[in-house]
Amino acid sequence: MKRILFLVAFAGIALSAIAQNTNKVGYVSTEYILKKIPAYKTAQDQLDKLSQQYEKEIETKYASLEELYKKYQADKVLLTDDMKQRRENEIITKEKEAKELQRQYFGQDGTLDKKKTELLNPVIEQVKNAVKEVATQDGYAVILDITSNPSVLYTAPRFDLSDKVLGKLGYKN
């Protein structure tokens, strides 16, 4: 509800600024811009490879766990209560290890998340700085990102500053 009120208020301010013709409003598509930057694609490729490596490692752990469980089920009738308890504890421990590894790699603030921040933030900061430069040089009061704001229903192409930002970064569209 607060987000809707914020968007309505923001739209009202933006529209009044346009109506007064004292401030300009433009938009960019950061998705479009980032796809045009080779460093971003390289970073994404590195993250994809790392993610696949982590997934494979976790799948191996779970496959090992599955085999351990199947062996336990097959041997269960021959085991003493003490042996059953030890094998069950071993299975539980291995399952916890697999889940912990998965959390370490893919969880919030996990290894992949940290690597993503490390690789992508410099490129994203460059884009933000270029947007600020374009806004300052050309007198824009507001520049919206249509990639991250799905509530924008229509944008006129003449207000799209994405190619201008790419130019500021030294890339052609």
CYANA upper distance limits for C-alpha pairs under 8 A (distance plus 0.5 A):
  1 MET  CA      5 LEU  CA      6.82
  2 LYS  CA      6 PHE  CA      6.54
  3 ARG  CA      7 LEU  CA      6.58
  4 ILE  CA      8 VAL  CA      6.61
  5 LEU  CA      9 ALA  CA      6.55
  6 PHE  CA     10 PHE  CA      6.41
  7 LEU  CA     11 ALA  CA      6.39
  8 VAL  CA     12 GLY  CA      6.56
  9 ALA  CA     13 ILE  CA      6.72
 10 PHE  CA     14 ALA  CA      6.58
 11 ALA  CA     15 LEU  CA      6.41
 12 GLY  CA     16 SER  CA      6.52
 13 ILE  CA     17 ALA  CA      6.61
 14 ALA  CA     18 ILE  CA      6.74
 14 ALA  CA     25 VAL  CA      7.71
 14 ALA  CA    142 VAL  CA      8.07
 15 LEU  CA     19 ALA  CA      6.48
 16 SER  CA     20 GLN  CA      6.58
 17 ALA  CA     21 ASN  CA      6.59
 17 ALA  CA     22 THR  CA      6.63
 17 ALA  CA     23 ASN  CA      5.94
 17 ALA  CA     24 LYS  CA      7.89
 18 ILE  CA     22 THR  CA      7.37
 18 ILE  CA     23 ASN  CA      6.68
 18 ILE  CA     24 LYS  CA      6.93
 18 ILE  CA     25 VAL  CA      7.72
 23 ASN  CA    139 GLY  CA      7.77
 23 ASN  CA    140 TYR  CA      6.75
 23 ASN  CA    141 ALA  CA      5.84
 23 ASN  CA    142 VAL  CA      8.45
 24 LYS  CA    139 GLY  CA      7.17
 24 LYS  CA    140 TYR  CA      5.08
 24 LYS  CA    141 ALA  CA      5.99
 24 LYS  CA    142 VAL  CA      7.26
 25 VAL  CA    140 TYR  CA      6.17
 25 VAL  CA    141 ALA  CA      6.48
 25 VAL  CA    142 VAL  CA      5.30
 25 VAL  CA    143 ILE  CA      6.24
 25 VAL  CA    144 LEU  CA      8.29
 25 VAL  CA    159 PHE  CA      7.88
 26 GLY  CA    140 TYR  CA      7.40
 26 GLY  CA    142 VAL  CA      6.87
 26 GLY  CA    143 ILE  CA      5.19
 26 GLY  CA    144 LEU  CA      6.85
 26 GLY  CA    159 PHE  CA      5.30
 26 GLY  CA    160 ASP  CA      6.58
 26 GLY  CA    161 LEU  CA      6.98
 27 TYR  CA    143 ILE  CA      5.32
 27 TYR  CA    144 LEU  CA      4.92
 27 TYR  CA    145 ASP  CA      6.13
 27 TYR  CA    146 ILE  CA      7.13
 27 TYR  CA    159 PHE  CA      6.63
 27 TYR  CA    160 ASP  CA      5.59
 27 TYR  CA    161 LEU  CA      6.33
 27 TYR  CA    162 SER  CA      7.86
 28 VAL  CA    143 ILE  CA      7.52
 28 VAL  CA    144 LEU  CA      6.78
 28 VAL  CA    145 ASP  CA      5.55
 28 VAL  CA    146 ILE  CA      6.76
 28 VAL  CA    147 THR  CA      8.37
 28 VAL  CA    160 ASP  CA      6.05
 28 VAL  CA    161 LEU  CA      5.73
 28 VAL  CA    162 SER  CA      5.08
 29 SER  CA     33 ILE  CA      6.83
 29 SER  CA    145 ASP  CA      6.02
 29 SER  CA    146 ILE  CA      5.90
 29 SER  CA    147 THR  CA      5.74
 29 SER  CA    160 ASP  CA      8.45
 29 SER  CA    162 SER  CA      6.42
 30 THR  CA     34 LEU  CA      6.37
 30 THR  CA    127 VAL  CA      8.35
 30 THR  CA    145 ASP  CA      7.00
 30 THR  CA    146 ILE  CA      8.25
 30 THR  CA    147 THR  CA      6.64
 30 THR  CA    162 SER  CA      7.90
 31 GLU  CA     35 LYS  CA      6.68
 31 GLU  CA    147 THR  CA      6.57
 32 TYR  CA     36 LYS  CA      7.13
 32 TYR  CA    162 SER  CA      7.87
 33 ILE  CA     37 ILE  CA      7.30
 33 ILE  CA    127 VAL  CA      8.41
 33 ILE  CA    162 SER  CA      6.74
 33 ILE  CA    163 ASP  CA      8.06
 33 ILE  CA    165 VAL  CA      8.21
 33 ILE  CA    166 LEU  CA      6.78
 34 LEU  CA     40 TYR  CA      6.67
 34 LEU  CA     41 LYS  CA      8.36
 34 LEU  CA    124 ILE  CA      8.40
 35 LYS  CA     40 TYR  CA      7.53
 35 LYS  CA     41 LYS  CA      7.19
 36 LYS  CA    166 LEU  CA      8.38
 36 LYS  CA    171 TYR  CA      7.97
 36 LYS  CA    173 ASN  CA      7.72
 37 ILE  CA     41 LYS  CA      7.22
 37 ILE  CA    171 TYR  CA      7.81
 38 PRO  CA     42 THR  CA      6.64
 39 ALA  CA     43 ALA  CA      6.64
 39 ALA  CA    123 VAL  CA      7.71
 40 TYR  CA     44 GLN  CA      6.64
 40 TYR  CA    120 LEU  CA      7.09
 40 TYR  CA    123 VAL  CA      6.96
 41 LYS  CA     45 ASP  CA      6.62
 42 THR  CA     46 GLN  CA      6.77
 43 ALA  CA     47 LEU  CA      6.72
 43 ALA  CA    116 LYS  CA      8.49
 43 ALA  CA    119 LEU  CA      6.23
 43 ALA  CA    120 LEU  CA      7.03
 44 GLN  CA     48 ASP  CA      6.62
 44 GLN  CA    120 LEU  CA      8.49
 45 ASP  CA     49 LYS  CA      6.75
 46 GLN  CA     50 LEU  CA      6.66
 47 LEU  CA     51 SER  CA      6.49
 47 LEU  CA    112 LEU  CA      7.85
 47 LEU  CA    115 LYS  CA      7.96
 47 LEU  CA    116 LYS  CA      7.20
 48 ASP  CA     52 GLN  CA      6.67
 49 LYS  CA     53 GLN  CA      6.67
 50 LEU  CA     54 TYR  CA      6.70
 50 LEU  CA    112 LEU  CA      8.02
 51 SER  CA     55 GLU  CA      6.57
 51 SER  CA    112 LEU  CA      7.50
 52 GLN  CA     56 LYS  CA      6.58
 53 GLN  CA     57 GLU  CA      6.79
 54 TYR  CA     58 ILE  CA      6.72
 54 TYR  CA    105 TYR  CA      7.30
 55 GLU  CA     59 GLU  CA      6.52
 56 LYS  CA     60 THR  CA      6.65
 57 GLU  CA     61 LYS  CA      6.91
 58 ILE  CA     62 TYR  CA      6.77
 58 ILE  CA     98 ALA  CA      7.04
 58 ILE  CA    101 LEU  CA      7.69
 58 ILE  CA    102 GLN  CA      6.98
 59 GLU  CA     63 ALA  CA      6.53
 60 THR  CA     64 SER  CA      6.62
 61 LYS  CA     65 LEU  CA      6.67
 61 LYS  CA     98 ALA  CA      6.49
 62 TYR  CA     66 GLU  CA      6.57
 62 TYR  CA     95 GLU  CA      8.06
 62 TYR  CA     98 ALA  CA      7.17
 63 ALA  CA     67 GLU  CA      6.76
 64 SER  CA     68 LEU  CA      6.69
 65 LEU  CA     69 TYR  CA      6.68
 65 LEU  CA     91 ILE  CA      7.26
 65 LEU  CA     94 LYS  CA      7.03
 65 LEU  CA     95 GLU  CA      7.23
 66 GLU  CA     70 LYS  CA      6.67
 67 GLU  CA     71 LYS  CA      6.61
 68 LEU  CA     72 TYR  CA      6.66
 68 LEU  CA     91 ILE  CA      7.43
 69 TYR  CA     73 GLN  CA      6.68
 69 TYR  CA     91 ILE  CA      7.23
 70 LYS  CA     74 ALA  CA      6.68
 71 LYS  CA     75 ASP  CA      6.60
 72 TYR  CA     76 LYS  CA      6.08
 72 TYR  CA     87 ARG  CA      7.43
 75 ASP  CA     79 LEU  CA      6.97
 76 LYS  CA     84 LYS  CA      7.28
 79 LEU  CA     83 MET  CA      6.19
 79 LEU  CA     84 LYS  CA      6.41
 80 THR  CA     84 LYS  CA      6.61
 81 ASP  CA     85 GLN  CA      6.67
 82 ASP  CA     86 ARG  CA      6.84
 83 MET  CA     87 ARG  CA      6.69
 84 LYS  CA     88 GLU  CA      6.54
 85 GLN  CA     89 ASN  CA      6.56
 86 ARG  CA     90 GLU  CA      6.63
 87 ARG  CA     91 ILE  CA      6.71
 88 GLU  CA     92 ILE  CA      6.65
 89 ASN  CA     93 THR  CA      6.51
 90 GLU  CA     94 LYS  CA      6.64
 91 ILE  CA     95 GLU  CA      6.61
 92 ILE  CA     96 LYS  CA      6.70
 93 THR  CA     97 GLU  CA      6.71
 94 LYS  CA     98 ALA  CA      6.70
 95 GLU  CA     99 LYS  CA      6.72
 96 LYS  CA    100 GLU  CA      6.49
 97 GLU  CA    101 LEU  CA      6.58
 98 ALA  CA    102 GLN  CA      6.70
 99 LYS  CA    103 ARG  CA      6.68
100 GLU  CA    104 GLN  CA      6.56
101 LEU  CA    105 TYR  CA      6.70
102 GLN  CA    106 PHE  CA      6.31
102 GLN  CA    107 GLY  CA      7.62
103 ARG  CA    107 GLY  CA      4.88
103 ARG  CA    108 GLN  CA      8.26
103 ARG  CA    110 GLY  CA      7.24
104 GLN  CA    110 GLY  CA      5.38
104 GLN  CA    111 THR  CA      6.68
105 TYR  CA    110 GLY  CA      5.47
105 TYR  CA    111 THR  CA      5.31
105 TYR  CA    112 LEU  CA      6.13
105 TYR  CA    113 ASP  CA      8.45
106 PHE  CA    110 GLY  CA      5.89
106 PHE  CA    111 THR  CA      7.33
106 PHE  CA    112 LEU  CA      6.44
106 PHE  CA    113 ASP  CA      7.52
107 GLY  CA    113 ASP  CA      8.14
108 GLN  CA    113 ASP  CA      7.30
109 ASP  CA    113 ASP  CA      6.03
109 ASP  CA    114 LYS  CA      6.63
110 GLY  CA    114 LYS  CA      6.72
111 THR  CA    115 LYS  CA      6.65
112 LEU  CA    116 LYS  CA      6.54
113 ASP  CA    117 THR  CA      6.81
114 LYS  CA    118 GLU  CA      6.66
115 LYS  CA    119 LEU  CA      6.56
116 LYS  CA    120 LEU  CA      6.27
116 LYS  CA    121 ASN  CA      8.31
117 THR  CA    121 ASN  CA      5.88
118 GLU  CA    122 PRO  CA      8.05
119 LEU  CA    123 VAL  CA      8.35
120 LEU  CA    124 ILE  CA      6.71
121 ASN  CA    125 GLU  CA      6.44
122 PRO  CA    126 GLN  CA      6.84
123 VAL  CA    127 VAL  CA      6.94
124 ILE  CA    128 LYS  CA      6.75
125 GLU  CA    129 ASN  CA      6.62
126 GLN  CA    130 ALA  CA      6.67
126 GLN  CA    169 LEU  CA      8.01
127 VAL  CA    131 VAL  CA      6.67
127 VAL  CA    165 VAL  CA      7.80
127 VAL  CA    169 LEU  CA      7.83
128 LYS  CA    132 LYS  CA      6.75
129 ASN  CA    133 GLU  CA      6.72
130 ALA  CA    134 VAL  CA      6.70
130 ALA  CA    165 VAL  CA      6.18
130 ALA  CA    166 LEU  CA      8.50
130 ALA  CA    168 LYS  CA      6.43
130 ALA  CA    169 LEU  CA      6.94
131 VAL  CA    135 ALA  CA      6.59
131 VAL  CA    143 ILE  CA      8.41
131 VAL  CA    165 VAL  CA      6.33
132 LYS  CA    136 THR  CA      6.53
133 GLU  CA    137 GLN  CA      6.45
134 VAL  CA    138 ASP  CA      6.38
134 VAL  CA    140 TYR  CA      8.38
134 VAL  CA    164 LYS  CA      7.85
134 VAL  CA    165 VAL  CA      7.14
134 VAL  CA    168 LYS  CA      8.13
135 ALA  CA    139 GLY  CA      6.14
135 ALA  CA    140 TYR  CA      5.11
135 ALA  CA    141 ALA  CA      7.52
135 ALA  CA    142 VAL  CA      8.15
135 ALA  CA    143 ILE  CA      7.69
136 THR  CA    140 TYR  CA      6.98
145 ASP  CA    149 ASN  CA      6.99
146 ILE  CA    150 PRO  CA      7.28
146 ILE  CA    152 VAL  CA      7.09
155 THR  CA    159 PHE  CA      7.91
155 THR  CA    160 ASP  CA      8.39
156 ALA  CA    160 ASP  CA      7.75
161 LEU  CA    165 VAL  CA      6.73
162 SER  CA    166 LEU  CA      6.76
163 ASP  CA    167 GLY  CA      6.61
163 ASP  CA    172 LYS  CA      7.90
163 ASP  CA    173 ASN  CA      6.40
164 LYS  CA    168 LYS  CA      6.74
165 VAL  CA    169 LEU  CA      6.82
166 LEU  CA    170 GLY  CA      6.80
166 LEU  CA    171 TYR  CA      5.64
166 LEU  CA    172 LYS  CA      6.86
166 LEU  CA    173 ASN  CA      7.44
167 GLY  CA    171 TYR  CA      5.67
167 GLY  CA    172 LYS  CA      6.39
167 GLY  CA    173 ASN  CA      8.32
